[in-house]
Amino acid sequence: MNMINATNEQLELGLAGVKLSAAPPQGRIARANWWFSQMREVVGRAMDWSTPAEARPEQIWIPGATREVKV
């Protein structure tokens, strides 16, 4: 978007062809409740990702970190 031609109109975000329900109601609290209910629906439809398997433990050698008792 060219910033010289920018307008003050609100941009709309598409969610992969998913239509959000009816237009938000008027009033600050009502709009906030509507927005958060829409976001809960989006989160509810989200994919579940499987967690990766835990990495195998790795034993490393740190030079000079020996625990020898010298007599």
CHARMM-style PDB file with segment names, atoms N, HN, CA, C and O in Angstrom:
ATOM      1  N   MET     1       0.845  -1.163   0.000  1.00  0.00      PROA
ATOM      2  CA  MET     1       0.000   0.000   0.000  1.00  0.00      PROA
ATOM      3  C   MET     1       0.896   1.233   0.000  1.00  0.00      PROA
ATOM      4  O   MET     1       1.864   1.319   0.755  1.00  0.00      PROA
ATOM      5  N   ASN     2       0.561   2.156  -0.839  1.00  0.00      PROA
ATOM      6  HN  ASN     2      -0.226   2.086  -1.453  1.00  0.00      PROA
ATOM      7  CA  ASN     2       1.292   3.401  -0.920  1.00  0.00      PROA
ATOM      8  C   ASN     2       0.790   4.337   0.169  1.00  0.00      PROA
ATOM      9  O   ASN     2      -0.398   4.656   0.206  1.00  0.00      PROA
ATOM     10  N   MET     3       1.664   4.778   1.045  1.00  0.00      PROA
ATOM     11  HN  MET     3       2.629   4.519   1.014  1.00  0.00      PROA
ATOM     12  CA  MET     3       1.244   5.600   2.170  1.00  0.00      PROA
ATOM     13  C   MET     3       0.709   6.961   1.727  1.00  0.00      PROA
ATOM     14  O   MET     3      -0.047   7.594   2.464  1.00  0.00      PROA
ATOM     15  N   ILE     4       1.087   7.416   0.545  1.00  0.00      PROA
ATOM     16  HN  ILE     4       1.702   6.903  -0.054  1.00  0.00      PROA
ATOM     17  CA  ILE     4       0.585   8.699   0.062  1.00  0.00      PROA
ATOM     18  C   ILE     4      -0.908   8.598  -0.207  1.00  0.00      PROA
ATOM     19  O   ILE     4      -1.643   9.562   0.011  1.00  0.00      PROA
ATOM     20  N   ASN     5      -1.364   7.447  -0.677  1.00  0.00      PROA
ATOM     21  HN  ASN     5      -0.767   6.664  -0.854  1.00  0.00      PROA
ATOM     22  CA  ASN     5      -2.765   7.252  -1.006  1.00  0.00      PROA
ATOM     23  C   ASN     5      -3.561   6.613   0.129  1.00  0.00      PROA
ATOM     24  O   ASN     5      -4.688   6.168  -0.090  1.00  0.00      PROA
ATOM     25  N   ALA     6      -3.004   6.558   1.327  1.00  0.00      PROA
ATOM     26  HN  ALA     6      -2.089   6.920   1.505  1.00  0.00      PROA
ATOM     27  CA  ALA     6      -3.690   5.916   2.455  1.00  0.00      PROA
ATOM     28  C   ALA     6      -4.944   6.710   2.830  1.00  0.00      PROA
ATOM     29  O   ALA     6      -4.981   7.936   2.722  1.00  0.00      PROA
ATOM     30  N   THR     7      -5.957   5.983   3.269  1.00  0.00      PROA
ATOM     31  HN  THR     7      -5.927   4.988   3.357  1.00  0.00      PROA
ATOM     32  CA  THR     7      -7.190   6.630   3.709  1.00  0.00      PROA
ATOM     33  C   THR     7      -7.418   6.331   5.171  1.00  0.00      PROA
ATOM     34  O   THR     7      -6.682   5.550   5.774  1.00  0.00      PROA
ATOM     35  N   ASN     8      -8.423   6.941   5.737  1.00  0.00      PROA
ATOM     36  HN  ASN     8      -9.020   7.576   5.247  1.00  0.00      PROA
ATOM     37  CA  ASN     8      -8.759   6.715   7.137  1.00  0.00      PROA
ATOM     38  C   ASN     8      -9.822   5.650   7.299  1.00  0.00      PROA
ATOM     39  O   ASN     8     -10.402   5.520   8.377  1.00  0.00      PROA
ATOM     40  N   GLU     9     -10.095   4.879   6.243  1.00  0.00      PROA
ATOM     41  HN  GLU     9      -9.624   4.984   5.368  1.00  0.00      PROA
ATOM     42  CA  GLU     9     -11.117   3.847   6.332  1.00  0.00      PROA
ATOM     43  C   GLU     9     -10.565   2.622   7.039  1.00  0.00      PROA
ATOM     44  O   GLU     9      -9.362   2.359   7.007  1.00  0.00      PROA
ATOM     45  N   GLN    10     -11.450   1.880   7.672  1.00  0.00      PROA
ATOM     46  HN  GLN    10     -12.427   2.093   7.699  1.00  0.00      PROA
ATOM     47  CA  GLN    10     -11.052   0.685   8.407  1.00  0.00      PROA
ATOM     48  C   GLN    10     -10.772  -0.445   7.434  1.00  0.00      PROA
ATOM     49  O   GLN    10     -11.534  -0.666   6.493  1.00  0.00      PROA
ATOM     50  N   LEU    11      -9.680  -1.162   7.661  1.00  0.00      PROA
ATOM     51  HN  LEU    11      -9.061  -0.983   8.426  1.00  0.00      PROA
ATOM     52  CA  LEU    11      -9.351  -2.322   6.847  1.00  0.00      PROA
ATOM     53  C   LEU    11     -10.080  -3.531   7.394  1.00  0.00      PROA
ATOM     54  O   LEU    11     -10.339  -3.614   8.595  1.00  0.00      PROA
ATOM     55  N   GLU    12     -10.414  -4.475   6.515  1.00  0.00      PROA
ATOM     56  HN  GLU    12     -10.203  -4.407   5.540  1.00  0.00      PROA
ATOM     57  CA  GLU    12     -11.070  -5.698   6.936  1.00  0.00      PROA
ATOM     58  C   GLU    12     -10.122  -6.857   6.744  1.00  0.00      PROA
ATOM     59  O   GLU    12      -9.414  -6.933   5.739  1.00  0.00      PROA
ATOM     60  N   LEU    13     -10.108  -7.754   7.703  1.00  0.00      PROA
ATOM     61  HN  LEU    13     -10.683  -7.692   8.519  1.00  0.00      PROA
ATOM     62  CA  LEU    13      -9.240  -8.914   7.667  1.00  0.00      PROA
ATOM     63  C   LEU    13     -10.061 -10.127   7.302  1.00  0.00      PROA
ATOM     64  O   LEU    13     -11.032 -10.449   7.987  1.00  0.00      PROA
ATOM     65  N   GLY    14      -9.688 -10.802   6.236  1.00  0.00      PROA
ATOM     66  HN  GLY    14      -8.900 -10.540   5.680  1.00  0.00      PROA
ATOM     67  CA  GLY    14     -10.372 -12.024   5.847  1.00  0.00      PROA
ATOM     68  C   GLY    14      -9.784 -13.217   6.575  1.00  0.00      PROA
ATOM     69  O   GLY    14      -8.575 -13.276   6.803  1.00  0.00      PROA
ATOM     70  N   LEU    15     -10.615 -14.150   6.934  1.00  0.00      PROA
ATOM     71  HN  LEU    15     -11.596 -14.102   6.748  1.00  0.00      PROA
ATOM     72  CA  LEU    15     -10.160 -15.343   7.652  1.00  0.00      PROA
ATOM     73  C   LEU    15     -10.446 -16.567   6.797  1.00  0.00      PROA
ATOM     74  O   LEU    15     -11.325 -17.363   7.126  1.00  0.00      PROA
ATOM     75  N   ALA    16      -9.711 -16.723   5.703  1.00  0.00      PROA
ATOM     76  HN  ALA    16      -8.997 -16.076   5.435  1.00  0.00      PROA
ATOM     77  CA  ALA    16      -9.810 -17.873   4.810  1.00  0.00      PROA
ATOM     78  C   ALA    16     -11.242 -18.136   4.377  1.00  0.00      PROA
ATOM     79  O   ALA    16     -11.703 -19.277   4.406  1.00  0.00      PROA
ATOM     80  N   GLY    17     -11.932 -17.109   3.985  1.00  0.00      PROA
ATOM     81  HN  GLY    17     -11.558 -16.182   3.962  1.00  0.00      PROA
ATOM     82  CA  GLY    17     -13.289 -17.262   3.477  1.00  0.00      PROA
ATOM     83  C   GLY    17     -14.353 -17.447   4.533  1.00  0.00      PROA
ATOM     84  O   GLY    17     -15.524 -17.615   4.193  1.00  0.00      PROA
ATOM     85  N   VAL    18     -13.990 -17.423   5.800  1.00  0.00      PROA
ATOM     86  HN  VAL    18     -13.039 -17.286   6.076  1.00  0.00      PROA
ATOM     87  CA  VAL    18     -14.963 -17.596   6.874  1.00  0.00      PROA
ATOM     88  C   VAL    18     -15.649 -16.263   7.116  1.00  0.00      PROA
ATOM     89  O   VAL    18     -14.988 -15.251   7.352  1.00  0.00      PROA
ATOM     90  N   LYS    19     -16.955 -16.261   7.058  1.00  0.00      PROA
ATOM     91  HN  LYS    19     -17.491 -17.083   6.866  1.00  0.00      PROA
ATOM     92  CA  LYS    19     -17.711 -15.038   7.316  1.00  0.00      PROA
ATOM     93  C   LYS    19     -17.984 -14.928   8.812  1.00  0.00      PROA
ATOM     94  O   LYS    19     -18.414 -15.889   9.449  1.00  0.00      PROA
ATOM     95  N   LEU    20     -17.732 -13.766   9.351  1.00  0.00      PROA
ATOM     96  HN  LEU    20     -17.382 -12.986   8.833  1.00  0.00      PROA
ATOM     97  CA  LEU    20     -18.092 -13.531  10.741  1.00  0.00      PROA
ATOM     98  C   LEU    20     -19.589 -13.260  10.790  1.00  0.00      PROA
ATOM     99  O   LEU    20     -20.193 -12.866   9.792  1.00  0.00      PROA
ATOM    100  N   SER    21     -20.167 -13.471  11.939  1.00  0.00      PROA
ATOM    101  HN  SER    21     -19.676 -13.791  12.750  1.00  0.00      PROA
ATOM    102  CA  SER    21     -21.612 -13.302  12.055  1.00  0.00      PROA
ATOM    103  C   SER    21     -22.013 -11.843  11.855  1.00  0.00      PROA
ATOM    104  O   SER    21     -21.179 -11.022  11.473  1.00  0.00      PROA
ATOM    105  N   ALA    22     -23.229 -11.524  12.099  1.00  0.00      PROA
ATOM    106  HN  ALA    22     -23.907 -12.191  12.410  1.00  0.00      PROA
ATOM    107  CA  ALA    22     -23.810 -10.205  11.810  1.00  0.00      PROA
ATOM    108  C   ALA    22     -22.931  -9.062  12.297  1.00  0.00      PROA
ATOM    109  O   ALA    22     -22.025  -9.254  13.107  1.00  0.00      PROA
ATOM    110  N   ALA    23     -23.216  -7.880  11.792  1.00  0.00      PROA
ATOM    111  HN  ALA    23     -23.953  -7.724  11.134  1.00  0.00      PROA
ATOM    112  CA  ALA    23     -22.447  -6.682  12.136  1.00  0.00      PROA
ATOM    113  C   ALA    23     -22.456  -6.451  13.644  1.00  0.00      PROA
ATOM    114  O   ALA    23     -23.413  -6.804  14.333  1.00  0.00      PROA
ATOM    115  N   PRO    24     -21.393  -5.861  14.137  1.00  0.00      PROA
ATOM    116  CA  PRO    24     -21.317  -5.638  15.579  1.00  0.00      PROA
ATOM    117  C   PRO    24     -22.374  -4.661  16.053  1.00  0.00      PROA
ATOM    118  O   PRO    24     -22.721  -3.722  15.336  1.00  0.00      PROA
ATOM    119  N   PRO    25     -22.887  -4.871  17.252  1.00  0.00      PROA
ATOM    120  CA  PRO    25     -23.876  -3.948  17.803  1.00  0.00      PROA
ATOM    121  C   PRO    25     -23.223  -2.614  18.153  1.00  0.00      PROA
ATOM    122  O   PRO    25     -21.999  -2.513  18.233  1.00  0.00      PROA
ATOM    123  N   GLN    26     -24.036  -1.615  18.355  1.00  0.00      PROA
ATOM    124  HN  GLN    26     -25.030  -1.698  18.289  1.00  0.00      PROA
ATOM    125  CA  GLN    26     -23.533  -0.279  18.697  1.00  0.00      PROA
ATOM    126  C   GLN    26     -23.288  -0.190  20.201  1.00  0.00      PROA
ATOM    127  O   GLN    26     -23.877  -0.932  20.986  1.00  0.00      PROA
ATOM    128  N   GLY    27     -22.428   0.713  20.575  1.00  0.00      PROA
ATOM    129  HN  GLY    27     -21.950   1.316  19.937  1.00  0.00      PROA
ATOM    130  CA  GLY    27     -22.086   0.884  21.988  1.00  0.00      PROA
ATOM    131  C   GLY    27     -20.748   0.219  22.278  1.00  0.00      PROA
ATOM    132  O   GLY    27     -20.473  -0.874  21.783  1.00  0.00      PROA
ATOM    133  N   ARG    28     -19.942   0.860  23.055  1.00  0.00      PROA
ATOM    134  HN  ARG    28     -20.165   1.748  23.456  1.00  0.00      PROA
ATOM    135  CA  ARG    28     -18.578   0.400  23.314  1.00  0.00      PROA
ATOM    136  C   ARG    28     -18.531  -0.994  23.939  1.00  0.00      PROA
ATOM    137  O   ARG    28     -17.804  -1.861  23.454  1.00  0.00      PROA
ATOM    138  N   ILE    29     -19.281  -1.216  24.986  1.00  0.00      PROA
ATOM    139  HN  ILE    29     -19.872  -0.512  25.381  1.00  0.00      PROA
ATOM    140  CA  ILE    29     -19.272  -2.510  25.676  1.00  0.00      PROA
ATOM    141  C   ILE    29     -19.848  -3.594  24.768  1.00  0.00      PROA
ATOM    142  O   ILE    29     -19.312  -4.701  24.706  1.00  0.00      PROA
ATOM    143  N   ALA    30     -20.935  -3.283  24.066  1.00  0.00      PROA
ATOM    144  HN  ALA    30     -21.371  -2.385  24.117  1.00  0.00      PROA
ATOM    145  CA  ALA    30     -21.552  -4.258  23.174  1.00  0.00      PROA
ATOM    146  C   ALA    30     -20.597  -4.640  22.050  1.00  0.00      PROA
ATOM    147  O   ALA    30     -20.507  -5.815  21.695  1.00  0.00      PROA
ATOM    148  N   ARG    31     -19.881  -3.670  21.482  1.00  0.00      PROA
ATOM    149  HN  ARG    31     -19.954  -2.715  21.770  1.00  0.00      PROA
ATOM    150  CA  ARG    31     -18.913  -3.967  20.417  1.00  0.00      PROA
ATOM    151  C   ARG    31     -17.772  -4.818  20.949  1.00  0.00      PROA
ATOM    152  O   ARG    31     -17.317  -5.738  20.270  1.00  0.00      PROA
ATOM    153  N   ALA    32     -17.304  -4.519  22.161  1.00  0.00      PROA
ATOM    154  HN  ALA    32     -17.674  -3.772  22.713  1.00  0.00      PROA
ATOM    155  CA  ALA    32     -16.213  -5.304  22.753  1.00  0.00      PROA
ATOM    156  C   ALA    32     -16.667  -6.737  22.992  1.00  0.00      PROA
ATOM    157  O   ALA    32     -15.930  -7.675  22.688  1.00  0.00      PROA
ATOM    158  N   ASN    33     -17.867  -6.920  23.530  1.00  0.00      PROA
ATOM    159  HN  ASN    33     -18.466  -6.158  23.777  1.00  0.00      PROA
ATOM    160  CA  ASN    33     -18.387  -8.279  23.748  1.00  0.00      PROA
ATOM    161  C   ASN    33     -18.523  -9.025  22.428  1.00  0.00      PROA
ATOM    162  O   ASN    33     -18.193 -10.208  22.342  1.00  0.00      PROA
ATOM    163  N   TRP    34     -19.011  -8.331  21.394  1.00  0.00      PROA
ATOM    164  HN  TRP    34     -19.280  -7.370  21.464  1.00  0.00      PROA
ATOM    165  CA  TRP    34     -19.153  -8.951  20.076  1.00  0.00      PROA
ATOM    166  C   TRP    34     -17.798  -9.373  19.546  1.00  0.00      PROA
ATOM    167  O   TRP    34     -17.642 -10.495  19.064  1.00  0.00      PROA
ATOM    168  N   TRP    35     -16.810  -8.482  19.630  1.00  0.00      PROA
ATOM    169  HN  TRP    35     -16.937  -7.571  20.021  1.00  0.00      PROA
ATOM    170  CA  TRP    35     -15.474  -8.769  19.108  1.00  0.00      PROA
ATOM    171  C   TRP    35     -14.862  -9.984  19.814  1.00  0.00      PROA
ATOM    172  O   TRP    35     -14.329 -10.877  19.155  1.00  0.00      PROA
ATOM    173  N   PHE    36     -14.935 -10.021  21.135  1.00  0.00      PROA
ATOM    174  HN  PHE    36     -15.368  -9.295  21.669  1.00  0.00      PROA
ATOM    175  CA  PHE    36     -14.334 -11.129  21.861  1.00  0.00      PROA
ATOM    176  C   PHE    36     -15.081 -12.440  21.612  1.00  0.00      PROA
ATOM    177  O   PHE    36     -14.458 -13.502  21.608  1.00  0.00      PROA
ATOM    178  N   SER    37     -16.373 -12.392  21.410  1.00  0.00      PROA
ATOM    179  HN  SER    37     -16.878 -11.530  21.413  1.00  0.00      PROA
ATOM    180  CA  SER    37     -17.092 -13.631  21.066  1.00  0.00      PROA
ATOM    181  C   SER    37     -16.668 -14.120  19.692  1.00  0.00      PROA
ATOM    182  O   SER    37     -16.556 -15.327  19.477  1.00  0.00      PROA
ATOM    183  N   GLN    38     -16.429 -13.198  18.749  1.00  0.00      PROA
ATOM    184  HN  GLN    38     -16.520 -12.218  18.924  1.00  0.00      PROA
ATOM    185  CA  GLN    38     -15.944 -13.598  17.428  1.00  0.00      PROA
ATOM    186  C   GLN    38     -14.560 -14.239  17.536  1.00  0.00      PROA
ATOM    187  O   GLN    38     -14.297 -15.253  16.889  1.00  0.00      PROA
ATOM    188  N   MET    39     -13.689 -13.668  18.334  1.00  0.00      PROA
ATOM    189  HN  MET    39     -13.903 -12.844  18.860  1.00  0.00      PROA
ATOM    190  CA  MET    39     -12.340 -14.214  18.484  1.00  0.00      PROA
ATOM    191  C   MET    39     -12.376 -15.571  19.187  1.00  0.00      PROA
ATOM    192  O   MET    39     -11.568 -16.445  18.875  1.00  0.00      PROA
ATOM    193  N   ARG    40     -13.303 -15.759  20.135  1.00  0.00      PROA
ATOM    194  HN  ARG    40     -13.959 -15.048  20.389  1.00  0.00      PROA
ATOM    195  CA  ARG    40     -13.435 -17.084  20.770  1.00  0.00      PROA
ATOM    196  C   ARG    40     -13.854 -18.123  19.746  1.00  0.00      PROA
ATOM    197  O   ARG    40     -13.382 -19.259  19.791  1.00  0.00      PROA
ATOM    198  N   GLU    41     -14.744 -17.747  18.813  1.00  0.00      PROA
ATOM    199  HN  GLU    41     -15.127 -16.824  18.777  1.00  0.00      PROA
ATOM    200  CA  GLU    41     -15.144 -18.676  17.752  1.00  0.00      PROA
ATOM    201  C   GLU    41     -13.962 -19.035  16.867  1.00  0.00      PROA
ATOM    202  O   GLU    41     -13.784 -20.200  16.513  1.00  0.00      PROA
ATOM    203  N   VAL    42     -13.151 -18.045  16.506  1.00  0.00      PROA
ATOM    204  HN  VAL    42     -13.296 -17.098  16.794  1.00  0.00      PROA
ATOM    205  CA  VAL    42     -11.983 -18.291  15.668  1.00  0.00      PROA
ATOM    206  C   VAL    42     -11.018 -19.230  16.380  1.00  0.00      PROA
ATOM    207  O   VAL    42     -10.510 -20.176  15.778  1.00  0.00      PROA
ATOM    208  N   VAL    43     -10.765 -18.971  17.652  1.00  0.00      PROA
ATOM    209  HN  VAL    43     -11.178 -18.203  18.141  1.00  0.00      PROA
ATOM    210  CA  VAL    43      -9.860 -19.828  18.421  1.00  0.00      PROA
ATOM    211  C   VAL    43     -10.447 -21.225  18.551  1.00  0.00      PROA
ATOM    212  O   VAL    43      -9.709 -22.209  18.495  1.00  0.00      PROA
ATOM    213  N   GLY    44     -11.759 -21.331  18.723  1.00  0.00      PROA
ATOM    214  HN  GLY    44     -12.359 -20.532  18.769  1.00  0.00      PROA
ATOM    215  CA  GLY    44     -12.405 -22.631  18.832  1.00  0.00      PROA
ATOM    216  C   GLY    44     -12.291 -23.457  17.557  1.00  0.00      PROA
ATOM    217  O   GLY    44     -12.305 -24.687  17.611  1.00  0.00      PROA
ATOM    218  N   ARG    45     -12.178 -22.788  16.409  1.00  0.00      PROA
ATOM    219  HN  ARG    45     -12.166 -21.789  16.365  1.00  0.00      PROA
ATOM    220  CA  ARG    45     -12.052 -23.501  15.133  1.00  0.00      PROA
ATOM    221  C   ARG    45     -10.604 -23.757  14.744  1.00  0.00      PROA
ATOM    222  O   ARG    45     -10.346 -24.363  13.704  1.00  0.00      PROA
ATOM    223  N   ALA    46      -9.663 -23.311  15.554  1.00  0.00      PROA
ATOM    224  HN  ALA    46      -9.873 -22.819  16.399  1.00  0.00      PROA
ATOM    225  CA  ALA    46      -8.242 -23.443  15.225  1.00  0.00      PROA
ATOM    226  C   ALA    46      -7.825 -24.911  15.224  1.00  0.00      PROA
ATOM    227  O   ALA    46      -8.429 -25.752  15.889  1.00  0.00      PROA
ATOM    228  N   MET    47      -6.781 -25.190  14.460  1.00  0.00      PROA
ATOM    229  HN  MET    47      -6.289 -24.507  13.920  1.00  0.00      PROA
ATOM    230  CA  MET    47      -6.247 -26.551  14.390  1.00  0.00      PROA
ATOM    231  C   MET    47      -5.482 -26.885  15.663  1.00  0.00      PROA
ATOM    232  O   MET    47      -4.879 -26.007  16.281  1.00  0.00      PROA
ATOM    233  N   ASP    48      -5.507 -28.131  16.043  1.00  0.00      PROA
ATOM    234  HN  ASP    48      -5.996 -28.844  15.541  1.00  0.00      PROA
ATOM    235  CA  ASP    48      -4.684 -28.596  17.158  1.00  0.00      PROA
ATOM    236  C   ASP    48      -3.353 -29.072  16.587  1.00  0.00      PROA
ATOM    237  O   ASP    48      -3.326 -29.908  15.684  1.00  0.00      PROA
ATOM    238  N   TRP    49      -2.274 -28.554  17.101  1.00  0.00      PROA
ATOM    239  HN  TRP    49      -2.296 -27.876  17.835  1.00  0.00      PROA
ATOM    240  CA  TRP    49      -0.945 -28.957  16.662  1.00  0.00      PROA
ATOM    241  C   TRP    49      -0.389 -29.950  17.673  1.00  0.00      PROA
ATOM    242  O   TRP    49      -0.503 -29.758  18.884  1.00  0.00      PROA
ATOM    243  N   SER    50       0.204 -30.995  17.161  1.00  0.00      PROA
ATOM    244  HN  SER    50       0.297 -31.151  16.177  1.00  0.00      PROA
ATOM    245  CA  SER    50       0.820 -31.960  18.069  1.00  0.00      PROA
ATOM    246  C   SER    50       2.173 -31.408  18.510  1.00  0.00      PROA
ATOM    247  O   SER    50       2.892 -30.788  17.728  1.00  0.00      PROA
ATOM    248  N   THR    51       2.500 -31.643  19.767  1.00  0.00      PROA
ATOM    249  HN  THR    51       1.915 -32.147  20.403  1.00  0.00      PROA
ATOM    250  CA  THR    51       3.779 -31.158  20.267  1.00  0.00      PROA
ATOM    251  C   THR    51       4.880 -32.086  19.771  1.00  0.00      PROA
ATOM    252  O   THR    51       4.679 -33.297  19.688  1.00  0.00      PROA
ATOM    253  N   PRO    52       6.038 -31.529  19.441  1.00  0.00      PROA
ATOM    254  CA  PRO    52       7.134 -32.376  18.966  1.00  0.00      PROA
ATOM    255  C   PRO    52       7.641 -33.270  20.093  1.00  0.00      PROA
ATOM    256  O   PRO    52       7.531 -32.940  21.273  1.00  0.00      PROA
ATOM    257  N   ALA    53       8.191 -34.394  19.700  1.00  0.00      PROA
ATOM    258  HN  ALA    53       8.280 -34.663  18.741  1.00  0.00      PROA
ATOM    259  CA  ALA    53       8.755 -35.315  20.689  1.00  0.00      PROA
ATOM    260  C   ALA    53       9.908 -34.629  21.411  1.00  0.00      PROA
ATOM    261  O   ALA    53      10.629 -33.821  20.826  1.00  0.00      PROA
ATOM    262  N   GLU    54      10.071 -34.955  22.668  1.00  0.00      PROA
ATOM    263  HN  GLU    54       9.485 -35.611  23.144  1.00  0.00      PROA
ATOM    264  CA  GLU    54      11.141 -34.353  23.449  1.00  0.00      PROA
ATOM    265  C   GLU    54      12.495 -34.843  22.931  1.00  0.00      PROA
ATOM    266  O   GLU    54      12.661 -36.023  22.621  1.00  0.00      PROA
ATOM    267  N   ALA    55      13.438 -33.942  22.844  1.00  0.00      PROA
ATOM    268  HN  ALA    55      13.303 -32.983  23.096  1.00  0.00      PROA
ATOM    269  CA  ALA    55      14.766 -34.290  22.342  1.00  0.00      PROA
ATOM    270  C   ALA    55      15.466 -35.250  23.297  1.00  0.00      PROA
ATOM    271  O   ALA    55      15.249 -35.225  24.508  1.00  0.00      PROA
ATOM    272  N   ARG    56      16.304 -36.086  22.720  1.00  0.00      PROA
ATOM    273  HN  ARG    56      16.480 -36.106  21.736  1.00  0.00      PROA
ATOM    274  CA  ARG    56      17.077 -37.018  23.548  1.00  0.00      PROA
ATOM    275  C   ARG    56      18.089 -36.234  24.370  1.00  0.00      PROA
ATOM    276  O   ARG    56      18.619 -35.227  23.901  1.00  0.00      PROA
ATOM    277  N   PRO    57      18.365 -36.688  25.602  1.00  0.00      PROA
ATOM    278  CA  PRO    57      19.375 -35.991  26.402  1.00  0.00      PROA
ATOM    279  C   PRO    57      20.752 -36.129  25.745  1.00  0.00      PROA
ATOM    280  O   PRO    57      21.070 -37.159  25.152  1.00  0.00      PROA
ATOM    281  N   GLU    58      21.541 -35.099  25.860  1.00  0.00      PROA
ATOM    282  HN  GLU    58      21.283 -34.262  26.342  1.00  0.00      PROA
ATOM    283  CA  GLU    58      22.863 -35.104  25.247  1.00  0.00      PROA
ATOM    284  C   GLU    58      23.894 -34.902  26.337  1.00  0.00      PROA
ATOM    285  O   GLU    58      23.805 -33.964  27.129  1.00  0.00      PROA
ATOM    286  N   GLN    59      24.874 -35.793  26.368  1.00  0.00      PROA
ATOM    287  HN  GLN    59      24.946 -36.555  25.724  1.00  0.00      PROA
ATOM    288  CA  GLN    59      25.936 -35.670  27.358  1.00  0.00      PROA
ATOM    289  C   GLN    59      27.118 -34.986  26.688  1.00  0.00      PROA
ATOM    290  O   GLN    59      27.614 -35.441  25.657  1.00  0.00      PROA
ATOM    291  N   ILE    60      27.563 -33.887  27.289  1.00  0.00      PROA
ATOM    292  HN  ILE    60      27.160 -33.518  28.127  1.00  0.00      PROA
ATOM    293  CA  ILE    60      28.675 -33.149  26.697  1.00  0.00      PROA
ATOM    294  C   ILE    60      29.867 -33.164  27.648  1.00  0.00      PROA
ATOM    295  O   ILE    60      29.719 -33.406  28.846  1.00  0.00      PROA
ATOM    296  N   TRP    61      31.019 -32.907  27.109  1.00  0.00      PROA
ATOM    297  HN  TRP    61      31.138 -32.711  26.136  1.00  0.00      PROA
ATOM    298  CA  TRP    61      32.244 -32.864  27.900  1.00  0.00      PROA
ATOM    299  C   TRP    61      32.733 -31.429  27.922  1.00  0.00      PROA
ATOM    300  O   TRP    61      32.970 -30.830  26.873  1.00  0.00      PROA
ATOM    301  N   ILE    62      32.886 -30.876  29.119  1.00  0.00      PROA
ATOM    302  HN  ILE    62      32.694 -31.362  29.972  1.00  0.00      PROA
ATOM    303  CA  ILE    62      33.412 -29.523  29.248  1.00  0.00      PROA
ATOM    304  C   ILE    62      34.868 -29.630  29.692  1.00  0.00      PROA
ATOM    305  O   ILE    62      35.151 -30.085  30.801  1.00  0.00      PROA
ATOM    306  N   PRO    63      35.776 -29.217  28.840  1.00  0.00      PROA
ATOM    307  CA  PRO    63      37.202 -29.322  29.196  1.00  0.00      PROA
ATOM    308  C   PRO    63      37.523 -28.530  30.474  1.00  0.00      PROA
ATOM    309  O   PRO    63      37.050 -27.409  30.662  1.00  0.00      PROA
ATOM    310  N   GLY    64      38.327 -29.133  31.333  1.00  0.00      PROA
ATOM    311  HN  GLY    64      38.712 -30.043  31.180  1.00  0.00      PROA
ATOM    312  CA  GLY    64      38.738 -28.477  32.569  1.00  0.00      PROA
ATOM    313  C   GLY    64      37.717 -28.555  33.692  1.00  0.00      PROA
ATOM    314  O   GLY    64      37.911 -27.943  34.743  1.00  0.00      PROA
ATOM    315  N   ALA    65      36.639 -29.293  33.491  1.00  0.00      PROA
ATOM    316  HN  ALA    65      36.482 -29.790  32.637  1.00  0.00      PROA
ATOM    317  CA  ALA    65      35.615 -29.378  34.516  1.00  0.00      PROA
ATOM    318  C   ALA    65      35.631 -30.756  35.170  1.00  0.00      PROA
ATOM    319  O   ALA    65      34.577 -31.344  35.416  1.00  0.00      PROA
ATOM    320  N   THR    66      36.790 -31.253  35.441  1.00  0.00      PROA
ATOM    321  HN  THR    66      37.646 -30.776  35.241  1.00  0.00      PROA
ATOM    322  CA  THR    66      36.889 -32.580  36.073  1.00  0.00      PROA
ATOM    323  C   THR    66      36.761 -32.429  37.582  1.00  0.00      PROA
ATOM    324  O   THR    66      37.020 -31.362  38.138  1.00  0.00      PROA
ATOM    325  N   ARG    67      36.364 -33.501  38.229  1.00  0.00      PROA
ATOM    326  HN  ARG    67      36.154 -34.369  37.778  1.00  0.00      PROA
ATOM    327  CA  ARG    67      36.196 -33.477  39.681  1.00  0.00      PROA
ATOM    328  C   ARG    67      37.139 -34.491  40.341  1.00  0.00      PROA
ATOM    329  O   ARG    67      36.748 -35.263  41.217  1.00  0.00      PROA
ATOM    330  N   GLU    68      38.347 -34.455  39.901  1.00  0.00      PROA
ATOM    331  HN  GLU    68      38.664 -33.828  39.190  1.00  0.00      PROA
ATOM    332  CA  GLU    68      39.337 -35.365  40.471  1.00  0.00      PROA
ATOM    333  C   GLU    68      39.910 -34.780  41.757  1.00  0.00      PROA
ATOM    334  O   GLU    68      40.141 -33.575  41.860  1.00  0.00      PROA
ATOM    335  N   VAL    69      40.131 -35.643  42.721  1.00  0.00      PROA
ATOM    336  HN  VAL    69      39.943 -36.621  42.637  1.00  0.00      PROA
ATOM    337  CA  VAL    69      40.756 -35.222  43.975  1.00  0.00      PROA
ATOM    338  C   VAL    69      42.232 -35.553  43.862  1.00  0.00      PROA
ATOM    339  O   VAL    69      42.613 -36.720  43.766  1.00  0.00      PROA
ATOM    340  N   LYS    70      43.055 -34.523  43.874  1.00  0.00      PROA
ATOM    341  HN  LYS    70      42.745 -33.575  43.952  1.00  0.00      PROA
ATOM    342  CA  LYS    70      44.499 -34.726  43.754  1.00  0.00      PROA
ATOM    343  C   LYS    70      45.127 -34.683  45.144  1.00  0.00      PROA
ATOM    344  O   LYS    70      44.922 -33.733  45.900  1.00  0.00      PROA
ATOM    345  N   VAL    71      45.901 -35.732  45.473  1.00  0.00      PROA
ATOM    346  HN  VAL    71      46.068 -36.503  44.859  1.00  0.00      PROA
ATOM    347  CA  VAL    71      46.500 -35.838  46.790  1.00  0.00      PROA
ATOM    348  C   VAL    71      47.972 -35.614  46.724  1.00  0.00      PROA
ATOM    349  OT1 VAL    71      48.651 -35.666  47.750  1.00  0.00      PROA
TER     350      VAL     71
END
